[in-house]
Amino acid sequence: MVTFTWDSHLPISYKHNDDGSTTHIEITYTDRFNNSVGPFCATLPVTEGAFKIAVYPGGRDGVQVRIEKLDDSPNTQCHKNYVANL
């Protein structure tokens, strides 16, 4: 199972599903003007692991979303971070 966490002050919502070999995630972020940004979609080549959703300045609309690996389990050690601009 893949789990996702993020800093509680971040206005993030997401949905995800896995097909047995990959995990697909869609992340939506609400900016400081109450605009919905996204969705950012990614397919992770894993079905196990703990990840953090992080938001940084930059990218289109001023937001960059990163999915950062939190553990070193064998299924995720080769997949350090996933980055996409919203």
C-alpha positions as CSV (number, residue, x, y, z in Angstrom):
1,M,0.0,0.0,0.0
2,V,1.2,3.5,-0.8
3,T,0.5,6.2,1.8
4,F,0.7,10.0,1.4
5,T,1.1,12.7,4.0
6,W,1.7,16.5,3.8
7,D,2.1,19.5,6.1
8,S,-1.3,20.1,7.7
9,H,-1.4,23.8,6.8
10,L,-1.3,23.0,3.1
11,P,-4.7,23.0,1.3
12,I,-4.1,19.8,-0.6
13,S,-6.6,17.2,-1.8
14,Y,-5.8,14.0,-3.7
15,K,-7.1,10.7,-4.9
16,H,-5.2,7.7,-5.9
17,N,-5.5,4.1,-7.1
18,D,-3.2,1.3,-8.0
19,D,-3.4,-1.4,-10.6
20,G,-1.2,-3.9,-8.9
21,S,2.1,-2.6,-10.4
22,T,1.8,1.2,-10.4
23,T,0.0,3.9,-8.3
24,H,-1.7,6.8,-10.0
25,I,-2.3,10.0,-8.1
26,E,-4.1,13.2,-8.8
27,I,-3.2,16.2,-6.5
28,T,-5.1,19.5,-6.3
29,Y,-3.8,22.5,-4.4
30,T,-5.7,25.6,-3.3
31,D,-3.6,28.7,-3.6
32,R,-3.7,31.8,-1.3
33,F,-6.3,33.4,-3.5
34,N,-8.6,30.3,-3.0
35,N,-8.0,29.2,-6.6
36,S,-7.8,25.5,-7.3
37,V,-4.5,24.6,-9.0
38,G,-4.1,21.3,-10.8
39,P,-4.8,18.5,-10.9
40,F,-1.2,17.4,-11.0
41,C,-1.2,13.8,-12.1
42,A,1.6,11.3,-11.7
43,T,2.0,7.5,-12.1
44,L,4.5,6.1,-9.6
45,P,6.1,2.8,-10.5
46,V,5.4,1.4,-7.1
47,T,2.5,-0.1,-5.0
48,E,4.2,0.2,-1.6
49,G,5.9,3.0,0.3
50,A,5.4,6.2,2.2
51,F,5.5,9.5,0.4
52,K,5.2,13.2,1.3
53,I,3.4,15.7,-0.9
54,A,5.3,18.9,-0.7
55,V,4.5,22.3,-2.3
56,Y,7.2,24.8,-3.2
57,P,7.3,28.2,-4.9
58,G,7.9,28.1,-8.7
59,G,6.4,26.5,-11.8
60,R,3.3,27.6,-13.6
61,D,0.9,29.5,-11.4
62,G,3.7,29.9,-8.8
63,V,3.5,26.3,-7.4
64,Q,5.6,23.2,-7.8
65,V,4.4,19.9,-6.3
66,R,6.9,17.2,-5.3
67,I,6.2,13.7,-4.2
68,E,9.0,12.8,-1.9
69,K,9.9,9.3,-0.7
70,L,9.8,8.9,3.0
71,D,11.2,5.4,3.4
72,D,13.9,3.1,2.0
73,S,11.8,0.1,1.3
74,P,13.2,-2.1,-1.5
75,N,10.2,-1.3,-3.8
76,T,10.9,2.5,-3.7
77,Q,14.6,2.9,-3.2
78,C,15.2,3.6,-6.9
79,H,12.5,6.2,-7.1
80,K,13.6,9.1,-4.9
81,N,11.4,12.0,-5.8
82,Y,8.7,12.8,-8.3
83,V,8.5,16.4,-9.4
84,A,6.0,18.2,-11.5
85,N,5.0,21.8,-12.0
86,L,1.3,22.7,-11.7
